[in-house]
Amino acid sequence: MFADRAKIIIRSGKGGDGHVSFRRELYVPNGGPDGGDGGKGGDVIFEVDEGMNTLTDYRHKRKFYAQSGEEGGKRRCHGKDGTDIVLKVPEGTVIMEAQSGKVIADMSGDNRRQAVLRGGRGGKGNMHYATATMQAPKYAQPGQDAQELEVRLELKVIADVGLIGFPNVGKSTLLSRVTNARPKIANYHFTTINPNLGVVDLDGCSGFVIADIPGLIEGASEGVGLGHEFLRHIERTRVMIHVVDAASTEGRDPVDDIYKINEELRAYNPEIARRPQVIAANKTDVIYADGENPLERLKKEFEPQGIAVFPISAVSGQGISELLYHVQHMLDNIEKKPVVFEQEFFPEDVLITENLPFTVEKAEDDTHTFIVEGPKIEKMLGYTNLDSEKGFAFFQKFLKDGGILKELEAAGIEEGDTVRMYGFEFDYYK
């Protein structure tokens, strides 16, 4: 069974706790604290695997957890970091937050590897808390909690050209003739239940990837038939080949069929419906001379709209070469902008809305320094990489939306003053 969707639960590793211990050495009567730091928890990482083309690996196993960091040890020993968990997915997989459907990551294009959940930061051992007035601290920092998230994986097939049309119009036969793909072919409805891909090689041209998109019927955008299950696979295509049964072998009107399928595209995604199309009028080898020529009807109806009509026979191969070279010409004249689904959901955003306490105080030794502490701050610093551009942008958003800036201003902070947060220092500027 072709698996193009899956829902799984992912969890990063918890940070290891800091250790509380004291030196015990011969002839050293008052040994100081020597508790080591805990290890960092493992990250949850998604990575593109070129050898995968389905999400079958995630249909029978739902929970994927990274390893937690180990606790710190005596003699300033640092706990071992937790091992990352790397989840392999096929190119074109979109990772979304399960409840909202917002995009977390799109594993396509240049994005081959992305950490979706960060492991918790390891807690500091008591060796960090010795002061002139507290020489034997019996406190160590706990490790940061793990992050857990339910995500939905959706595979959106990556192809330059999509074959669309009603079932049984010859899409699978056309694909098998022009590529090395070998789809199942039979003379009944809903033969194709999987999106099939193949590569078209043309003399003197770069060629392109073509996909047979299954199950499009009237009502597909509303979930009728198989359409809603597979419409997502045309979201990355740049050109559509609309295949119709020009001979009306099943009594269908080819002109009416095209309008109905295009209406389904508009209902699903208007932007997709505006992409360039070409009509492949198939089964011309069985057109009878009686009555109005259906090819002339198709050309008269659609060529004034800028949609070229090519008479073909997927069985005999007649007219296919002209169709493919025309499609190649269309692709060459369309700017190649990869369709990438931008990130909409940031796992760190939940930290802003969490109702955790924090405190803002002036430092005793410096009136121009402010200390910000509390579970809300600890959790944010444990999950955020401040060295990255995205991480620092989130940090600024966190300070504003989390109410920290407002509290600092209420405490009398001025431009140029210093803000301390658990070992980090920042200058305050409006």
KOLMI-373030 format. One line per 8 residues: for each residue z negated, y negated, x negated of N, C-alpha, C. Coordinates in steps of 0.2 Angstrom, whole numbers, m for minus. Layout:
N
Z Y X Z Y X Z Y X; ...
! end
This chain:
430
0 6 m4 0 0 0 0 m6 m4; 4 m11 m3 5 m17 m6 m1 m22 m4; m5 m24 m9 m11 m28 m8 m10 m35 m11; m10 m39 m6 m9 m46 m9 m14 m51 m7; m20 m48 m4 m26 m52 m2 m32 m48 m4; m37 m51 m5 m44 m47 m6 m49 m52 m6; m55 m50 m4 m61 m54 m3 m67 m51 m8; m69 m55 m13 m74 m52 m17 m80 m57 m18
m85 m54 m21 m91 m58 m23 m92 m58 m30; m92 m64 m33 m93 m64 m40 m99 m68 m42; m102 m66 m48 m109 m69 m50 m109 m70 m57; m111 m75 m60 m112 m76 m67 m118 m74 m69; m120 m73 m75 m126 m71 m78 m131 m76 m78; m137 m74 m77 m143 m78 m77 m145 m80 m85; m147 m86 m86 m149 m87 m93 m156 m84 m94; m157 m81 m101 m163 m78 m103 m168 m83 m103
m175 m81 m102 m180 m85 m102 m182 m87 m109; m185 m93 m110 m188 m94 m117 m194 m90 m118; m196 m89 m124 m202 m85 m126 m208 m89 m128; m214 m86 m126 m220 m89 m128 m223 m85 m133; m224 m87 m139 m228 m83 m145 m230 m88 m150; m234 m85 m154 m237 m89 m160 m237 m85 m166; m236 m89 m172 m236 m85 m178 m243 m82 m180; m242 m76 m182 m248 m72 m184 m247 m70 m191
m249 m73 m196 m248 m72 m203 m255 m71 m207; m255 m67 m212 m261 m66 m216 m262 m73 m220; m268 m75 m220 m270 m81 m223 m267 m88 m220; m264 m87 m214 m262 m93 m210 m266 m93 m204; m272 m96 m204 m277 m96 m198 m274 m99 m192; m270 m104 m192 m268 m108 m187 m260 m108 m186; m257 m102 m185 m250 m102 m185 m247 m106 m179; m242 m109 m179 m239 m113 m174 m235 m109 m169
m232 m112 m164 m228 m108 m159 m221 m106 m162; m219 m100 m161 m213 m98 m164 m209 m94 m158; m210 m95 m152 m206 m92 m147 m199 m94 m147; m194 m90 m147 m187 m91 m147 m183 m93 m140; m177 m95 m141 m174 m97 m135 m170 m91 m131; m170 m92 m125 m166 m86 m121 m159 m87 m122; m155 m81 m121 m148 m81 m122 m144 m84 m116; m138 m86 m117 m134 m89 m111 m132 m83 m107
m131 m84 m100 m128 m79 m96 m121 m79 m96; m118 m73 m95 m111 m73 m95 m107 m76 m90; m101 m78 m92 m96 m82 m87 m92 m77 m83; m90 m79 m77 m85 m75 m73 m78 m79 m75; m73 m75 m78 m67 m77 m80 m61 m74 m77; m56 m77 m74 m50 m74 m72 m45 m75 m77; m41 m70 m78 m35 m70 m83 m29 m66 m80; m23 m69 m81 m17 m66 m79 m15 m60 m83
m13 m55 m80 m11 m49 m83 m4 m48 m81; 1 m48 m86 8 m48 m85 10 m41 m82; 6 m36 m83 7 m29 m80 5 m28 m73; 2 m33 m70 m1 m32 m63 4 m35 m58; 5 m32 m52 9 m36 m47 6 m35 m40; 0 m32 m40 m4 m32 m34 m11 m33 m35; m15 m34 m30 m23 m35 m30 m26 m29 m28; m23 m23 m29 m26 m17 m27 m33 m15 m30
m34 m18 m36 m40 m16 m40 m46 m19 m36; m45 m24 m32 m50 m28 m28 m51 m26 m21; m48 m21 m19 m48 m18 m12 m54 m14 m11; m56 m10 m16 m61 m5 m15 m68 m7 m18; m68 m12 m23 m74 m14 m26 m74 m21 m25; m80 m23 m22 m81 m30 m20 m85 m35 m24; m90 m32 m28 m95 m36 m32 m93 m35 m39; m93 m41 m42 m92 m42 m49 m96 m46 m53
m101 m44 m57 m106 m48 m60 m106 m48 m67; m107 m54 m70 m107 m55 m77 m114 m53 m79; m115 m52 m86 m121 m50 m89 m126 m56 m90; m133 m55 m88 m137 m60 m89 m139 m60 m97; m142 m66 m99 m144 m67 m106 m151 m64 m107; m152 m62 m113 m159 m59 m114 m164 m64 m116; m170 m62 m115 m176 m67 m116 m176 m68 m124; m179 m74 m125 m180 m75 m132 m186 m71 m135
m186 m71 m142 m191 m66 m145 m196 m70 m149; m200 m66 m153 m205 m69 m157 m201 m71 m164; m205 m75 m168 m202 m77 m174 m195 m81 m173; m195 m85 m168 m189 m90 m167 m183 m86 m165; m183 m79 m163 m177 m75 m162 m174 m78 m156; m168 m79 m156 m164 m81 m150 m162 m75 m146; m162 m75 m140 m160 m69 m136 m153 m69 m136; m150 m62 m135 m143 m61 m135 m140 m64 m129
m134 m67 m130 m130 m70 m124 m127 m64 m120; m127 m66 m113 m124 m61 m109 m117 m60 m110; m114 m54 m108 m107 m53 m109 m103 m56 m103; m97 m60 m104 m93 m62 m99 m90 m56 m95; m88 m57 m89 m84 m53 m85 m77 m56 m84; m72 m52 m87 m65 m54 m86 m62 m51 m81; m59 m54 m75 m56 m51 m70 m48 m52 m71; m45 m47 m71 m37 m47 m72 m34 m48 m65
m29 m52 m65 m25 m53 m59 m18 m54 m60; m14 m53 m56 m6 m54 m57 m5 m62 m57; 0 m64 m60 2 m71 m60 4 m73 m53; 2 m79 m51 3 m81 m44 m3 m80 m40; m8 m78 m42 m14 m77 m38 m18 m84 m37; m20 m85 m31 m24 m91 m30 m31 m89 m28; m36 m92 m31 m43 m90 m30 m45 m96 m25; m48 m94 m20 m51 m99 m15 m58 m97 m13
m62 m103 m11 m69 m102 m9 m68 m99 m2; m71 m93 0 m70 m89 5 m71 m93 12; m76 m97 12 m78 m100 19 m73 m106 20; m72 m110 16 m68 m116 17 m61 m115 16; m59 m110 12 m52 m109 10 m49 m114 5; m54 m118 2 m52 m123 m3 m50 m119 m10; m45 m122 m13 m43 m119 m19 m48 m120 m25; m50 m115 m29 m54 m115 m35 m49 m115 m41
m44 m110 m41 m40 m110 m47 m33 m107 m44; m28 m109 m48 m21 m106 m46 m19 m103 m53; m19 m96 m53 m17 m92 m59 m10 m92 m60; m6 m97 m62 1 m97 m63 3 m103 m67; 9 m103 m70 11 m108 m74 7 m107 m81; 5 m113 m83 1 m113 m90 m6 m110 m89; m8 m110 m83 m15 m108 m82 m16 m100 m82; m17 m97 m88 m17 m90 m89 m24 m87 m89
m29 m92 m90 m36 m89 m91 m41 m95 m89; m45 m94 m84 m50 m99 m82 m57 m96 m80; m62 m100 m83 m69 m98 m81 m70 m101 m74; m72 m97 m69 m73 m100 m62 m80 m101 m61; m85 m97 m64 m92 m98 m64 m95 m97 m71; m99 m102 m72 m102 m103 m79 m109 m99 m78; m111 m96 m84 m117 m92 m84 m123 m97 m85; m129 m96 m83 m134 m100 m84 m136 m101 m91
m139 m107 m93 m141 m109 m99 m148 m105 m101; m148 m103 m107 m154 m100 m109 m160 m105 m109; m166 m103 m108 m172 m107 m108 m174 m108 m115; m178 m114 m116 m180 m115 m123 m187 m112 m124; m188 m109 m130 m195 m106 m132 m200 m111 m133; m206 m109 m133 m212 m114 m134 m212 m117 m141; m208 m115 m146 m207 m118 m152 m205 m125 m151; m201 m127 m146 m198 m134 m145 m203 m139 m142
m209 m136 m140 m214 m140 m136 m220 m142 m139; m220 m141 m146 m226 m143 m150 m226 m150 m151; m232 m154 m150 m232 m161 m151 m239 m162 m155; m240 m168 m157 m246 m170 m160 m252 m168 m156; m252 m169 m150 m257 m168 m145 m257 m161 m142; m252 m158 m142 m251 m151 m139 m248 m146 m145; m253 m144 m149 m250 m140 m155 m249 m132 m153; m252 m130 m147 m251 m123 m146 m249 m123 m138
m243 m125 m137 m240 m125 m130 m239 m117 m128; m242 m116 m122 m241 m110 m119 m236 m110 m113; m231 m114 m114 m225 m115 m109 m219 m114 m113; m214 m110 m109 m207 m110 m112 m203 m111 m106; m197 m113 m107 m192 m115 m101 m189 m109 m99; m189 m108 m92 m185 m102 m89 m178 m103 m90; m174 m97 m90 m167 m98 m90 m164 m100 m83; m158 m103 m84 m155 m106 m78 m153 m100 m73
m153 m101 m67 m151 m96 m62 m144 m94 m63; m142 m88 m60 m135 m86 m60 m132 m90 m54; m125 m91 m54 m121 m93 m49 m118 m88 m45; m118 m88 m38 m114 m83 m35 m110 m86 m29; m104 m83 m29 m99 m86 m24 m95 m80 m21; m93 m81 m15 m88 m76 m12 m81 m80 m12; m77 m76 m15 m70 m79 m15 m65 m75 m12; m59 m78 m10 m53 m75 m7 m48 m75 m12
m45 m70 m14 m39 m70 m18 m33 m69 m14; m28 m73 m16 m21 m72 m12 m16 m72 m17; m11 m67 m17 m6 m67 m21 0 m71 m18; 3 m76 m21 9 m79 m19 14 m78 m24; 19 m74 m22 24 m72 m26 28 m78 m29; 29 m77 m36 33 m82 m40 40 m80 m40; 45 m84 m37 52 m82 m37 55 m89 m36; 61 m90 m39 65 m96 m38 69 m96 m31
71 m90 m29 75 m90 m23 71 m85 m18; 71 m87 m12 68 m82 m7 74 m80 m2; 74 m74 0 79 m71 5 75 m71 12; 77 m75 17 74 m76 23 79 m74 29; 76 m72 34 80 m70 40 76 m65 44; 79 m63 50 76 m58 54 77 m51 51; 73 m47 53 73 m40 51 80 m37 52; 82 m32 48 88 m28 49 94 m32 48
94 m38 45 100 m42 44 104 m40 37; 100 m36 33 103 m34 27 100 m37 21; 94 m40 21 91 m43 15 90 m38 10; 87 m33 12 85 m28 7 92 m25 3; 97 m24 7 103 m21 4 106 m26 m1; 106 m33 1 108 m38 m3 104 m38 m10; 98 m38 m9 93 m38 m15 95 m32 m20; 96 m26 m17 97 m20 m21 104 m21 m24
109 m24 m21 115 m25 m24 115 m30 m30; 112 m35 m30 112 m41 m35 107 m40 m40; 102 m36 m39 96 m35 m44 95 m28 m46; 90 m27 m50 88 m20 m51 82 m18 m47; 81 m22 m42 76 m20 m37 78 m14 m32; 74 m10 m30 76 m4 m26 71 m4 m20; 72 m8 m15 68 m8 m9 70 m2 m5; 66 0 0 68 5 5 72 2 10
78 5 12 83 3 16 84 8 22; 83 5 28 84 9 34 87 5 40; 89 8 45 92 4 50 87 4 56; 82 1 55 77 m1 60 73 m7 58; 69 m10 63 66 m16 62 59 m15 58; 57 m20 54 51 m20 50 52 m15 45; 58 m13 42 58 m9 36 54 m11 30; 55 m17 29 52 m20 23 45 m23 25
40 m20 22 33 m22 23 30 m25 16; 34 m25 11 32 m28 4 37 m33 2; 34 m38 m1 39 m43 m4 42 m40 m10; 48 m39 m11 52 m36 m16 55 m41 m21; 54 m41 m27 57 m45 m32 62 m42 m36; 67 m46 m39 72 m44 m43 75 m50 m47; 78 m48 m53 81 m53 m57 89 m53 m57; 92 m59 m55 99 m59 m55 102 m62 m61
106 m58 m64 109 m60 m71 116 m62 m69; 118 m68 m71 125 m70 m70 128 m72 m77; 135 m70 m78 138 m72 m84 138 m79 m85; 136 m81 m91 136 m88 m93 131 m93 m90; 126 m89 m87 120 m93 m83 114 m90 m85; 108 m94 m84 102 m92 m86 99 m86 m81; 102 m86 m75 99 m81 m70 93 m84 m66; 91 m80 m62 85 m82 m58 82 m76 m55
75 m77 m52 71 m72 m49 72 m73 m41; 74 m68 m38 75 m68 m31 70 m63 m27; 67 m65 m21 62 m61 m18 65 m60 m11; 64 m54 m8 65 m53 m1 59 m54 2; 59 m59 7 52 m60 10 53 m57 17; 48 m52 18 48 m48 24 46 m51 30; 47 m48 36 44 m49 42 45 m55 46; 50 m59 44 50 m66 48 54 m64 55
50 m66 60 53 m65 67 50 m72 70; 53 m72 76 51 m78 80 43 m77 82; 39 m82 81 32 m82 81 28 m80 75; 32 m79 70 29 m77 63 24 m82 61; 25 m89 62 20 m93 59 13 m93 63; 13 m90 69 7 m89 73 4 m82 72; 7 m78 68 4 m71 66 8 m66 70; 13 m67 73 17 m62 77 21 m57 71
21 m51 72 24 m46 68 21 m47 61; 25 m46 56 22 m47 49 23 m54 46; 26 m58 50 27 m65 47 22 m68 43; 16 m69 47 11 m73 45 8 m70 38; 8 m63 38 5 m60 32 9 m62 25; 16 m63 26 20 m64 20 23 m71 19; 22 m75 24 25 m82 24 23 m86 17; 17 m84 15 14 m87 9 18 m86 3
22 m81 3 26 m79 m3 32 m83 m4; 34 m87 1 39 m92 0 37 m99 m2; 31 m100 m3 28 m106 m5 30 m109 m12; 32 m104 m16 34 m106 m23 41 m106 m24; 45 m104 m19 53 m104 m20 56 m111 m20; 61 m112 m23 65 m118 m24 71 m118 m19; 74 m113 m18 80 m112 m14 79 m106 m9; 81 m107 m3 81 m101 2 88 m99 4
89 m92 3 96 m89 6 94 m87 13; 97 m90 17 96 m87 24 101 m82 26; 99 m76 27 104 m70 28 104 m69 36; 110 m69 39 111 m68 46 116 m62 47; 115 m59 52 120 m54 54 126 m58 58; 131 m59 54 137 m63 57 140 m59 62; 140 m52 62 144 m48 66 140 m47 73; 134 m49 73 130 m48 79 130 m41 81
128 m36 76 128 m29 78 123 m27 82; 118 m31 83 112 m29 88 112 m34 93; 117 m38 94 118 m42 100 115 m49 99; 112 m51 93 109 m57 92 114 m62 90; 113 m69 92 117 m74 90 115 m77 83; 119 m77 78 117 m79 72 115 m86 71; 119 m91 75 117 m98 75 110 m99 78; 108 m95 83 102 m96 86 96 m93 82
98 m88 78 93 m85 73 91 m89 68; 96 m93 65 94 m98 60 90 m103 62; 91 m106 68 87 m111 71 80 m109 72; 79 m102 75 72 m100 76 68 m98 70; 72 m96 64 68 m95 58 66 m101 55; 71 m106 55 69 m113 52 63 m116 56; 63 m115 63 57 m117 66 50 m114 64; 51 m108 63 45 m104 60 43 m107 53
47 m109 49 46 m112 43 42 m119 44; 45 m123 48 42 m129 50 35 m129 52; 34 m124 57 27 m123 60 22 m121 54; 25 m117 49 20 m114 44 19 m120 39; 24 m123 37 24 m128 31 30 m132 32; 29 m138 34 35 m143 35 39 m144 28; 35 m144 23 38 m146 16 42 m140 14; 41 m134 16 45 m128 14 51 m128 18
51 m130 24 57 m131 28 62 m136 26; 60 m141 22 64 m146 19 68 m144 13; 66 m138 10 69 m136 4 76 m134 5; 80 m134 0 88 m132 1 89 m125 3; 94 m124 7 96 m118 10 103 m117 9; 105 m110 9 112 m108 9 112 m102 14; 117 m102 18 118 m96 23 122 m91 20; 120 m85 20 123 m79 18 125 m75 25
131 m76 27 134 m73 34 136 m66 32; 131 m61 33 132 m54 31 136 m50 36; 138 m44 34 141 m39 39 148 m42 41; 151 m46 37 158 m48 39 163 m43 39; 161 m37 36 166 m31 36 166 m28 42; 162 m29 47 162 m26 53 163 m31 59; 166 m37 57 167 m42 63 173 m40 66; 173 m40 73 179 m39 76 183 m45 78
190 m45 79 194 m51 80 193 m54 87; 190 m50 92 189 m53 99 185 m59 99; 187 m64 103 183 m70 104 183 m75 98; 178 m79 99 178 m84 94 175 m81 87; 178 m84 82 176 m81 75 169 m84 73; 164 m79 72 157 m82 71 156 m85 65; 160 m84 60 160 m88 53 162 m95 55; 167 m96 59 169 m103 60 163 m107 64
160 m103 69 154 m106 72 149 m108 67; 147 m104 63 142 m105 58 144 m111 54; 150 m111 51 152 m117 47 152 m124 51; 155 m123 57 155 m129 61 148 m132 63; 143 m128 63 136 m130 65 132 m132 59; 133 m129 53 128 m130 48 131 m134 42; 138 m133 41 140 m137 35 140 m144 36; 141 m147 42 139 m155 42 132 m157 41
127 m152 41 120 m153 39 119 m152 32; 125 m151 28 124 m150 21 122 m143 19; 122 m138 23 121 m131 22 127 m127 21; 128 m124 15 135 m121 14 134 m114 17; 140 m111 20 140 m105 23 145 m100 19; 142 m94 17 146 m90 13 147 m83 16; 153 m81 18 154 m74 21 153 m69 16; 149 m64 17 147 m59 12 147 m52 16
147 m47 12 146 m40 14 141 m37 9; 135 m36 11 130 m33 6 132 m26 4; 135 m23 9 137 m16 8 143 m15 3; 148 m19 4 154 m18 0 154 m23 m6; 150 m28 m6 149 m33 m12 154 m39 m11; 158 m39 m5 163 m45 m4 159 m51 m4; 161 m56 m7 159 m63 m7 152 m64 m10; 149 m59 m13 142 m60 m16 142 m64 m22
147 m63 m26 147 m67 m33 148 m74 m31; 152 m77 m27 153 m84 m25 146 m87 m23; 142 m83 m19 136 m85 m16 131 m86 m22; 131 m81 m26 126 m81 m32 127 m87 m36; 133 m88 m38 135 m94 m43 134 m101 m39; 134 m101 m33 133 m107 m29 125 m108 m29; 121 m103 m28 114 m104 m29 112 m106 m36; 115 m103 m41 113 m105 m48 115 m112 m49
120 m114 m46 122 m122 m47 117 m126 m43; 114 m124 m37 109 m127 m34 103 m128 m38; 101 m122 m41 95 m122 m45 95 m126 m51; 101 m127 m54 102 m131 m60 102 m138 m58; 103 m140 m52 103 m147 m50 96 m149 m47; 92 m144 m46 85 m146 m43 80 m146 m49; 76 m152 m49 71 m152 m54 66 m146 m53; 65 m143 m59 61 m137 m59 53 m140 m60
50 m141 m54 43 m142 m53 40 m136 m51; 36 m133 m55 32 m127 m53 27 m129 m47; 27 m125 m42 22 m126 m37 15 m124 m39; 11 m128 m40 4 m127 m42 m1 m129 m37; m5 m125 m35 m10 m127 m30 m16 m130 m33; m17 m137 m32 m22 m140 m36 m29 m138 m34; m34 m139 m38 m41 m137 m37 m44 m142 m32; m47 m139 m27 m50 m143 m21 m58 m141 m21
m60 m136 m24 m67 m134 m23 m69 m133 m30; m75 m136 m32 m78 m135 m38 m85 m132 m37; m86 m126 m40 m92 m123 m39 m98 m127 m41; m98 m132 m45 m103 m136 m47 m105 m141 m41; m100 m142 m37 m101 m147 m31 m107 m146 m27; m109 m139 m27 m115 m137 m23 m121 m140 m25; m121 m142 m32 m127 m144 m35 m129 m151 m33; m124 m155 m31 m125 m162 m29 m129 m162 m22
m127 m157 m18 m130 m157 m11 m136 m153 m10; m138 m149 m16 m144 m146 m15 m150 m150 m15; m155 m149 m11 m161 m153 m10 m166 m151 m15; m165 m152 m22 m169 m151 m27 m172 m157 m30; m179 m157 m32 m182 m163 m34 m180 m165 m41; m181 m172 m43 m180 m174 m49 m185 m181 m50; m186 m183 m56 m190 m188 m57 m187 m193 m62; m188 m200 m61 m186 m205 m66 m191 m209 m68
m193 m209 m75 m198 m213 m78 m196 m216 m84; m200 m222 m86 m199 m225 m92 m202 m221 m97; m199 m221 m103 m203 m218 m109 m209 m222 m111; m214 m218 m113 m220 m222 m115 m219 m226 m122; m215 m223 m126 m214 m226 m133 m208 m231 m133; m204 m232 m128 m199 m236 m128 m197 m239 m121; m198 m245 m119 m197 m248 m113 m189 m248 m111; m185 m247 m116 m178 m247 m114 m175 m240 m114
m179 m235 m113 m177 m228 m113 m180 m225 m106; m176 m221 m102 m178 m218 m96 m177 m211 m96; m182 m207 m94 m182 m200 m94 m181 m197 m87; m176 m193 m86 m174 m190 m80 m175 m183 m81; m179 m180 m76 m181 m173 m77 m181 m170 m70; m182 m163 m70 m183 m160 m63 m178 m154 m62; m179 m150 m58 m175 m144 m56 m168 m146 m55; m167 m151 m51 m160 m153 m50 m156 m155 m56
m159 m158 m61 m156 m160 m67 m155 m154 m72; m160 m150 m72 m160 m144 m76 m154 m139 m74; m153 m138 m67 m148 m134 m65 m141 m137 m66; m140 m143 m65 m134 m146 m67 m132 m146 m74; m136 m147 m79 m135 m146 m86 m133 m139 m88; m136 m134 m84 m135 m127 m86 m128 m125 m84; m125 m128 m79 m119 m126 m77 m113 m130 m79; m114 m136 m82 m109 m141 m83 m108 m141 m91
m101 m141 m93 m99 m142 m100 m97 m149 m101; m102 m153 m103 m101 m160 m104 m96 m162 m109; m94 m157 m114 m89 m159 m119 m82 m159 m116; m81 m156 m110 m74 m156 m107 m73 m162 m102; m67 m164 m102 m65 m170 m97 m68 m169 m90; m66 m163 m87 m68 m161 m81 m76 m161 m80; m79 m158 m85 m86 m157 m85 m90 m164 m85; m87 m169 m89 m90 m175 m89 m89 m179 m83
m83 m178 m80 m81 m182 m74 m86 m179 m68; m87 m173 m68 m92 m170 m63 m99 m173 m64; m101 m174 m71 m107 m177 m72 m108 m184 m70; m103 m188 m70 m103 m194 m68 m104 m194 m60; m100 m190 m57 m100 m189 m50 m107 m187 m47; m110 m182 m51 m117 m180 m50 m122 m185 m50; m122 m190 m55 m126 m195 m55 m126 m200 m49; m120 m201 m47 m119 m206 m42 m121 m203 m35
m118 m197 m33 m118 m194 m27 m125 m191 m26; m129 m189 m32 m135 m185 m31 m141 m190 m31; m139 m197 m31 m144 m202 m30 m148 m204 m37; m146 m201 m43 m149 m202 m49 m148 m209 m51; m142 m212 m51 m141 m219 m53 m145 m224 m49; m145 m222 m42 m149 m227 m38 m156 m227 m40; m159 m222 m42 m166 m221 m44 m167 m225 m50; m162 m224 m55 m163 m228 m61 m162 m235 m60
m158 m237 m56 m157 m245 m55 m164 m247 m51; m167 m243 m47 m173 m245 m44 m179 m246 m49; m178 m241 m54 m183 m242 m60 m182 m247 m65; m177 m251 m64 m176 m257 m68 m171 m256 m74; m167 m251 m74 m163 m249 m80 m158 m255 m80; m156 m257 m87 m151 m262 m88 m146 m259 m93; m140 m263 m93 m135 m261 m97 m137 m260 m105; m135 m254 m108 m137 m253 m115 m143 m249 m115
m147 m248 m110 m153 m244 m110 m151 m237 m111; m156 m233 m113 m154 m225 m115 m157 m221 m109; m153 m216 m107 m156 m211 m102 m156 m204 m106; m162 m201 m105 m163 m195 m108 m164 m189 m103; m160 m184 m104 m161 m178 m100 m161 m171 m104; m167 m169 m105 m167 m162 m108 m163 m162 m114; m164 m166 m119 m161 m166 m125 m154 m169 m126; m152 m172 m120 m146 m176 m120 m148 m183 m119
m144 m188 m123 m145 m195 m122 m139 m198 m120; m139 m203 m116 m133 m207 m113 m135 m214 m113; m130 m219 m115 m131 m226 m114 m129 m228 m107; m133 m232 m103 m131 m234 m97 m127 m240 m97; m121 m240 m93 m117 m245 m92 m114 m245 m85; m113 m251 m82 m111 m251 m75 m103 m250 m75
! end
